Amino acid sequence: MAKEKIDKRYVNKAHIHVFDVVLIIFFIILSLILIVPMWKVLVDSFDLHTSYGMQLLPSEFGFAGYIQIFTNQTLYRPLMISFFTTIVGTCIALILSTLGGYVLIQYDMPGRNFCANYLLFTMIFNGGMIPTYLVLRAVGLTNTIWVVILFPALNVYNLVLMRNFFEGIPASLFEAAKLDGCSPMGTFIRIVLPLSKAALASIGLMYAVSYWNDYTHYKLYITNSNLYNFQMKLRGMVQGSEMPNVSGNLTENTLQNAAIVIAILPFMILYPFLQKYFVQGVNVGAVKE
């Protein structure tokens, strides 16, 4: 009997080891599938010769592709528009989401439940593409840079996450602030915001990514090509319809890959520093005990 138990224990350990090996092999293959295309784009962005095959290193190394992006007005302007809309839009969106979430936890506010239900209703039903366009045109936002900043700024899902996070703050802190004579706005600034760094980082990152990668709103509401962001310009470059004139020995393939690297680089740099807050903020805001 004891021998059978020992044999079963060794069999279970053998199964665990086999599973670990299979899991490691699977993730190695998956990592290669993800890394190889990114490595090719990175190598081609520094390769001054046109290359359509896979190379481990550039045949002729150079920064001409990146220099062209920051010196060519047709590429530099969309890049600056992307930075401007991302920074300004993220700040405005965070202000609206935090203030909106704070208002929705004021249980003694008249009409709080109606406002919360009305916002949740918009997550399921909306006016539709054409009515939305007509409303934005009527208020004079179409074909302006503000339509891609203000329109996506209020995201009900992120607002609900902020509300859930604020509801997790102990009520005793609010009561203590009220007894000390702190106003609701003072409580928000001095207590709520300092305790919400994780939620602000996670939701701010989601807003920033959506603004930086925005393509749909530019396509729908902006016809002036001078207001296009870098993603719109990158799409035209990849399709070959809006390729700027290249100078010297720079090839179109090098310029395209350099533009792709510029498009993904900012958040590849930011995400490792915000990953801890991102995971913590999403977990706290999404799970309510």
C-alpha positions as a LaTeX table, in Angstrom:
\begin{tabular}{lrrr}
\hline
Residue & $x$ (\AA) & $y$ (\AA) & $z$ (\AA) \\
\hline
Met1 & 0.00 & 0.00 & 0.00 \\
Ala2 & 2.78 & 2.38 & 0.92 \\
Lys3 & 4.61 & 1.46 & $-2.27$ \\
Glu4 & 1.57 & 2.37 & $-4.38$ \\
Lys5 & 1.34 & 5.78 & $-2.68$ \\
Ile6 & 5.03 & 6.41 & $-3.36$ \\
Asp7 & 4.62 & 5.42 & $-7.01$ \\
Lys8 & 1.64 & 7.74 & $-7.44$ \\
Arg9 & 3.62 & 10.59 & $-5.91$ \\
Tyr10 & 6.47 & 10.09 & $-8.37$ \\
Val11 & 4.01 & 9.82 & $-11.27$ \\
Asn12 & 2.37 & 13.12 & $-10.26$ \\
Lys13 & 5.79 & 14.79 & $-10.05$ \\
Ala14 & 6.68 & 13.44 & $-13.49$ \\
His15 & 3.44 & 14.86 & $-14.89$ \\
Ile16 & 4.24 & 18.24 & $-13.33$ \\
His17 & 7.73 & 18.26 & $-14.87$ \\
Val18 & 6.35 & 17.34 & $-18.30$ \\
Phe19 & 3.77 & 20.12 & $-18.03$ \\
Asp20 & 6.47 & 22.64 & $-17.09$ \\
Val21 & 8.60 & 21.63 & $-20.08$ \\
Val22 & 5.65 & 21.88 & $-22.47$ \\
Leu23 & 4.71 & 25.25 & $-20.99$ \\
Ile24 & 8.26 & 26.58 & $-21.37$ \\
Ile25 & 8.46 & 25.40 & $-24.99$ \\
Phe26 & 5.09 & 26.98 & $-25.73$ \\
Phe27 & 6.08 & 30.37 & $-24.32$ \\
Ile28 & 9.44 & 30.28 & $-26.11$ \\
Ile29 & 7.65 & 29.72 & $-29.42$ \\
Leu30 & 5.10 & 32.43 & $-28.60$ \\
Ser31 & 7.89 & 34.86 & $-27.66$ \\
Leu32 & 9.69 & 34.20 & $-30.94$ \\
Ile33 & 6.47 & 34.79 & $-32.88$ \\
Leu34 & 6.15 & 38.17 & $-31.18$ \\
Ile35 & 9.81 & 39.20 & $-31.10$ \\
Val36 & 10.91 & 38.24 & $-34.62$ \\
Pro37 & 8.61 & 40.71 & $-36.47$ \\
Met38 & 9.49 & 43.48 & $-34.00$ \\
Trp39 & 13.20 & 42.77 & $-34.45$ \\
Lys40 & 12.82 & 42.92 & $-38.23$ \\
Val41 & 11.09 & 46.31 & $-38.01$ \\
Leu42 & 13.78 & 47.62 & $-35.67$ \\
Val43 & 16.63 & 46.37 & $-37.88$ \\
Asp44 & 15.04 & 47.72 & $-41.06$ \\
Ser45 & 14.55 & 51.12 & $-39.43$ \\
Phe46 & 18.35 & 51.45 & $-39.14$ \\
Asp47 & 19.16 & 49.79 & $-42.48$ \\
Leu48 & 19.82 & 52.37 & $-45.20$ \\
His49 & 19.41 & 49.75 & $-47.94$ \\
Thr50 & 16.05 & 48.34 & $-48.95$ \\
Ser51 & 15.71 & 44.87 & $-47.46$ \\
Tyr52 & 12.66 & 42.65 & $-47.63$ \\
Gly53 & 14.21 & 39.55 & $-46.08$ \\
Met54 & 15.04 & 38.77 & $-42.48$ \\
Gln55 & 18.37 & 40.15 & $-41.23$ \\
Leu56 & 19.87 & 39.96 & $-37.78$ \\
Leu57 & 21.74 & 43.26 & $-38.21$ \\
Pro58 & 21.47 & 46.19 & $-40.65$ \\
Ser59 & 23.65 & 45.89 & $-43.75$ \\
Glu60 & 24.37 & 49.65 & $-43.59$ \\
Phe61 & 23.63 & 51.21 & $-40.20$ \\
Gly62 & 22.31 & 54.77 & $-40.01$ \\
Phe63 & 19.85 & 57.12 & $-38.27$ \\
Ala64 & 18.65 & 58.76 & $-41.48$ \\
Gly65 & 15.11 & 57.39 & $-41.09$ \\
Tyr66 & 14.67 & 58.88 & $-37.63$ \\
Ile67 & 16.32 & 62.15 & $-38.62$ \\
Gln68 & 13.92 & 62.43 & $-41.55$ \\
Ile69 & 10.91 & 62.08 & $-39.22$ \\
Phe70 & 12.05 & 64.95 & $-37.01$ \\
Thr71 & 13.18 & 67.23 & $-39.83$ \\
Asn72 & 10.53 & 66.65 & $-42.50$ \\
Gln73 & 7.57 & 68.93 & $-41.82$ \\
Thr74 & 5.05 & 66.45 & $-43.27$ \\
Leu75 & 6.12 & 63.91 & $-40.62$ \\
Tyr76 & 7.12 & 66.19 & $-37.75$ \\
Arg77 & 3.79 & 68.05 & $-37.62$ \\
Pro78 & 1.60 & 64.91 & $-37.27$ \\
Leu79 & 3.98 & 63.63 & $-34.59$ \\
Met80 & 3.63 & 66.84 & $-32.58$ \\
Ile81 & $-0.16$ & 66.70 & $-33.01$ \\
Ser82 & $-0.12$ & 63.18 & $-31.56$ \\
Phe83 & 1.93 & 64.34 & $-28.56$ \\
Phe84 & $-0.33$ & 67.37 & $-28.02$ \\
Thr85 & $-3.61$ & 65.48 & $-28.23$ \\
Thr86 & $-2.30$ & 62.65 & $-26.04$ \\
Ile87 & $-1.04$ & 64.92 & $-23.25$ \\
Val88 & $-3.91$ & 67.41 & $-23.26$ \\
Gly89 & $-6.59$ & 64.78 & $-23.85$ \\
Thr90 & $-5.30$ & 62.51 & $-21.08$ \\
Cys91 & $-5.23$ & 65.40 & $-18.59$ \\
Ile92 & $-8.78$ & 66.50 & $-19.47$ \\
Ala93 & $-10.05$ & 62.90 & $-19.43$ \\
Leu94 & $-8.52$ & 62.25 & $-16.00$ \\
Ile95 & $-10.08$ & 65.43 & $-14.61$ \\
Leu96 & $-13.53$ & 64.46 & $-15.90$ \\
Ser97 & $-13.25$ & 60.84 & $-14.76$ \\
Thr98 & $-12.00$ & 61.65 & $-11.26$ \\
Leu99 & $-14.50$ & 64.45 & $-10.67$ \\
Gly100 & $-17.32$ & 62.36 & $-12.11$ \\
Gly101 & $-16.41$ & 59.33 & $-10.01$ \\
Tyr102 & $-16.16$ & 61.51 & $-6.89$ \\
Val103 & $-19.59$ & 63.02 & $-7.52$ \\
Leu104 & $-21.15$ & 59.57 & $-7.91$ \\
Ile105 & $-20.04$ & 58.51 & $-4.42$ \\
Gln106 & $-21.83$ & 61.44 & $-2.80$ \\
Tyr107 & $-24.71$ & 59.41 & $-1.44$ \\
Asp108 & $-26.62$ & 62.42 & $-0.11$ \\
Met109 & $-26.61$ & 64.17 & $-3.50$ \\
Pro110 & $-30.11$ & 64.45 & $-5.04$ \\
Gly111 & $-30.39$ & 62.55 & $-8.33$ \\
Arg112 & $-27.20$ & 60.53 & $-7.80$ \\
Asn113 & $-28.81$ & 57.23 & $-8.78$ \\
Phe114 & $-30.42$ & 58.80 & $-11.85$ \\
Cys115 & $-27.08$ & 60.19 & $-13.03$ \\
Ala116 & $-25.33$ & 56.86 & $-12.46$ \\
Asn117 & $-28.01$ & 54.90 & $-14.31$ \\
Tyr118 & $-28.03$ & 57.44 & $-17.14$ \\
Leu119 & $-24.28$ & 57.09 & $-17.61$ \\
Leu120 & $-24.49$ & 53.30 & $-17.51$ \\
Phe121 & $-27.28$ & 53.43 & $-20.09$ \\
Thr122 & $-24.94$ & 55.15 & $-22.53$ \\
Met123 & $-22.52$ & 52.22 & $-22.27$ \\
Ile124 & $-25.17$ & 49.99 & $-23.87$ \\
Phe125 & $-27.01$ & 52.40 & $-26.17$ \\
Asn126 & $-25.68$ & 55.45 & $-27.97$ \\
Gly127 & $-26.94$ & 57.83 & $-30.61$ \\
Gly128 & $-25.14$ & 56.18 & $-33.50$ \\
Met129 & $-22.44$ & 57.36 & $-35.87$ \\
Ile130 & $-24.50$ & 59.73 & $-38.06$ \\
Pro131 & $-26.41$ & 61.49 & $-35.23$ \\
Thr132 & $-23.14$ & 61.86 & $-33.33$ \\
Tyr133 & $-21.50$ & 63.43 & $-36.37$ \\
Leu134 & $-24.44$ & 65.81 & $-36.87$ \\
Val135 & $-24.32$ & 66.92 & $-33.23$ \\
Leu136 & $-20.56$ & 67.49 & $-33.33$ \\
Arg137 & $-20.91$ & 69.46 & $-36.56$ \\
Ala138 & $-23.73$ & 71.54 & $-35.08$ \\
Val139 & $-21.59$ & 72.58 & $-32.12$ \\
Gly140 & $-18.68$ & 73.42 & $-34.43$ \\
Leu141 & $-16.24$ & 70.72 & $-33.31$ \\
Thr142 & $-15.79$ & 68.85 & $-36.59$ \\
Asn143 & $-12.61$ & 69.55 & $-38.51$ \\
Thr144 & $-10.94$ & 70.96 & $-35.39$ \\
Ile145 & $-8.31$ & 69.43 & $-33.14$ \\
Trp146 & $-10.70$ & 69.65 & $-30.17$ \\
Val147 & $-13.07$ & 67.05 & $-31.55$ \\
Val148 & $-10.43$ & 64.34 & $-31.04$ \\
Ile149 & $-9.62$ & 65.68 & $-27.56$ \\
Leu150 & $-12.99$ & 66.47 & $-25.98$ \\
Phe151 & $-15.19$ & 63.80 & $-27.56$ \\
Pro152 & $-13.24$ & 60.74 & $-26.26$ \\
Ala153 & $-12.44$ & 62.45 & $-22.94$ \\
Leu154 & $-15.42$ & 61.09 & $-21.01$ \\
Asn155 & $-15.28$ & 57.32 & $-21.02$ \\
Val156 & $-18.04$ & 55.84 & $-18.85$ \\
Tyr157 & $-16.14$ & 52.61 & $-18.25$ \\
Asn158 & $-13.15$ & 54.45 & $-16.82$ \\
Leu159 & $-15.47$ & 56.70 & $-14.82$ \\
Val160 & $-17.10$ & 53.63 & $-13.25$ \\
Leu161 & $-13.64$ & 52.25 & $-12.42$ \\
Met162 & $-12.79$ & 55.49 & $-10.64$ \\
Arg163 & $-16.09$ & 55.43 & $-8.76$ \\
Asn164 & $-15.48$ & 51.85 & $-7.61$ \\
Phe165 & $-11.99$ & 52.80 & $-6.50$ \\
Phe166 & $-13.26$ & 55.79 & $-4.53$ \\
Glu167 & $-15.89$ & 53.61 & $-2.86$ \\
Gly168 & $-13.06$ & 51.43 & $-1.55$ \\
Ile169 & $-11.60$ & 54.34 & 0.42 \\
Pro170 & $-12.60$ & 53.97 & 4.11 \\
Ala171 & $-15.60$ & 56.11 & 5.02 \\
Ser172 & $-13.86$ & 57.10 & 8.25 \\
Leu173 & $-11.43$ & 59.23 & 6.25 \\
Phe174 & $-14.27$ & 61.23 & 4.73 \\
Glu175 & $-15.92$ & 61.61 & 8.13 \\
Ala176 & $-12.67$ & 62.78 & 9.72 \\
Ala177 & $-12.14$ & 65.33 & 6.96 \\
Lys178 & $-15.68$ & 66.61 & 7.40 \\
Leu179 & $-15.23$ & 66.96 & 11.15 \\
Asp180 & $-12.03$ & 68.92 & 10.56 \\
Gly181 & $-14.02$ & 71.39 & 8.46 \\
Cys182 & $-12.72$ & 70.28 & 5.08 \\
Ser183 & $-14.99$ & 71.08 & 2.13 \\
Pro184 & $-15.96$ & 68.35 & $-0.37$ \\
Met185 & $-13.50$ & 69.73 & $-2.90$ \\
Gly186 & $-10.83$ & 69.99 & $-0.22$ \\
Thr187 & $-11.46$ & 66.35 & 0.70 \\
Phe188 & $-11.12$ & 65.43 & $-2.95$ \\
Ile189 & $-7.80$ & 67.24 & $-3.36$ \\
Arg190 & $-6.20$ & 66.45 & 0.01 \\
Ile191 & $-7.43$ & 62.91 & 0.66 \\
Val192 & $-8.97$ & 61.23 & $-2.38$ \\
Leu193 & $-6.38$ & 62.11 & $-5.01$ \\
Pro194 & $-3.28$ & 61.19 & $-2.92$ \\
Leu195 & $-4.84$ & 57.79 & $-2.22$ \\
Ser196 & $-5.70$ & 57.24 & $-5.89$ \\
Lys197 & $-2.25$ & 57.17 & $-7.48$ \\
Ala198 & $-2.66$ & 53.56 & $-8.68$ \\
Ala199 & $-6.06$ & 54.22 & $-10.24$ \\
Leu200 & $-4.89$ & 57.48 & $-11.83$ \\
Ala201 & $-1.82$ & 55.76 & $-13.31$ \\
Ser202 & $-3.79$ & 52.82 & $-14.73$ \\
Ile203 & $-6.68$ & 54.84 & $-16.15$ \\
Gly204 & $-4.34$ & 57.57 & $-17.35$ \\
Leu205 & $-2.32$ & 54.95 & $-19.22$ \\
Met206 & $-5.47$ & 53.60 & $-20.87$ \\
Tyr207 & $-6.51$ & 57.09 & $-21.90$ \\
Ala208 & $-3.04$ & 57.92 & $-23.22$ \\
Val209 & $-2.87$ & 54.75 & $-25.30$ \\
Ser210 & $-6.30$ & 55.40 & $-26.81$ \\
Tyr211 & $-5.39$ & 59.01 & $-27.68$ \\
Trp212 & $-2.00$ & 58.07 & $-29.11$ \\
Asn213 & $-3.41$ & 55.25 & $-31.27$ \\
Asp214 & $-6.56$ & 57.12 & $-32.25$ \\
Tyr215 & $-7.45$ & 56.69 & $-35.89$ \\
Thr216 & $-11.25$ & 56.42 & $-36.06$ \\
His217 & $-12.08$ & 59.89 & $-34.77$ \\
Tyr218 & $-9.64$ & 61.53 & $-37.18$ \\
Lys219 & $-11.10$ & 59.54 & $-40.06$ \\
Leu220 & $-14.70$ & 60.40 & $-39.18$ \\
Tyr221 & $-14.55$ & 63.99 & $-37.99$ \\
Ile222 & $-11.49$ & 65.59 & $-39.63$ \\
Thr223 & $-11.01$ & 66.22 & $-43.34$ \\
Asn224 & $-8.17$ & 68.73 & $-43.09$ \\
Ser225 & $-4.98$ & 66.74 & $-43.61$ \\
Asn226 & $-3.00$ & 69.37 & $-41.69$ \\
Leu227 & $-4.77$ & 68.19 & $-38.52$ \\
Tyr228 & $-4.01$ & 64.49 & $-38.95$ \\
Asn229 & $-2.04$ & 62.75 & $-36.23$ \\
Phe230 & 0.94 & 60.44 & $-36.66$ \\
Gln231 & $-1.19$ & 57.30 & $-36.90$ \\
Met232 & $-3.09$ & 58.70 & $-39.89$ \\
Lys233 & 0.19 & 59.65 & $-41.53$ \\
Leu234 & 1.66 & 56.23 & $-40.78$ \\
Arg235 & $-1.31$ & 54.51 & $-42.40$ \\
Gly236 & $-0.83$ & 56.57 & $-45.55$ \\
Met237 & 2.88 & 55.72 & $-45.58$ \\
Val238 & 2.27 & 51.98 & $-45.20$ \\
Gln239 & $-0.28$ & 52.07 & $-48.01$ \\
Gly240 & 2.12 & 54.11 & $-50.13$ \\
Ser241 & $-0.34$ & 56.93 & $-50.77$ \\
Glu242 & 1.33 & 59.59 & $-48.58$ \\
Met243 & 5.00 & 58.73 & $-48.70$ \\
Pro244 & 7.08 & 61.92 & $-48.27$ \\
Asn245 & 10.06 & 62.61 & $-50.48$ \\
Val246 & 13.15 & 60.91 & $-49.07$ \\
Ser247 & 16.55 & 62.49 & $-49.33$ \\
Gly248 & 19.99 & 61.00 & $-49.91$ \\
Asn249 & 20.41 & 57.24 & $-49.79$ \\
Leu250 & 17.39 & 56.79 & $-47.51$ \\
Thr251 & 14.85 & 54.26 & $-48.78$ \\
Glu252 & 11.08 & 54.25 & $-48.31$ \\
Asn253 & 11.28 & 50.94 & $-46.47$ \\
Thr254 & 13.69 & 52.40 & $-43.90$ \\
Leu255 & 11.48 & 55.45 & $-43.38$ \\
Gln256 & 8.34 & 53.34 & $-42.94$ \\
Asn257 & 9.96 & 51.12 & $-40.33$ \\
Ala258 & 11.42 & 54.10 & $-38.48$ \\
Ala259 & 7.94 & 55.62 & $-38.32$ \\
Ile260 & 6.54 & 52.35 & $-36.94$ \\
Val261 & 9.20 & 52.30 & $-34.22$ \\
Ile262 & 8.43 & 55.92 & $-33.29$ \\
Ala263 & 4.73 & 55.04 & $-33.09$ \\
Ile264 & 5.22 & 52.21 & $-30.57$ \\
Leu265 & 8.28 & 53.48 & $-28.68$ \\
Pro266 & 6.71 & 55.95 & $-26.17$ \\
Phe267 & 4.53 & 53.38 & $-24.44$ \\
Met268 & 7.20 & 50.68 & $-24.62$ \\
Ile269 & 9.24 & 53.06 & $-22.46$ \\
Leu270 & 6.41 & 54.14 & $-20.14$ \\
Tyr271 & 4.69 & 50.84 & $-19.50$ \\
Pro272 & 7.46 & 49.12 & $-17.44$ \\
Phe273 & 7.41 & 52.06 & $-15.02$ \\
Leu274 & 3.59 & 52.11 & $-14.76$ \\
Gln275 & 2.94 & 48.36 & $-14.86$ \\
Lys276 & 2.77 & 48.00 & $-11.06$ \\
Tyr277 & 0.24 & 50.83 & $-10.73$ \\
Phe278 & $-1.66$ & 49.65 & $-13.80$ \\
Val279 & $-2.29$ & 46.14 & $-12.44$ \\
Gln280 & $-3.04$ & 47.40 & $-8.93$ \\
Gly281 & $-5.40$ & 50.11 & $-10.13$ \\
Val282 & $-7.39$ & 47.85 & $-12.44$ \\
Asn283 & $-7.75$ & 45.15 & $-9.78$ \\
Val284 & $-8.89$ & 47.57 & $-7.09$ \\
Gly285 & $-11.26$ & 49.47 & $-9.37$ \\
Ala286 & $-12.78$ & 46.40 & $-10.98$ \\
Val287 & $-13.33$ & 44.24 & $-7.89$ \\
Lys288 & $-15.58$ & 45.52 & $-5.15$ \\
Glu289 & $-15.73$ & 43.63 & $-1.88$ \\
\hline
\end{tabular}
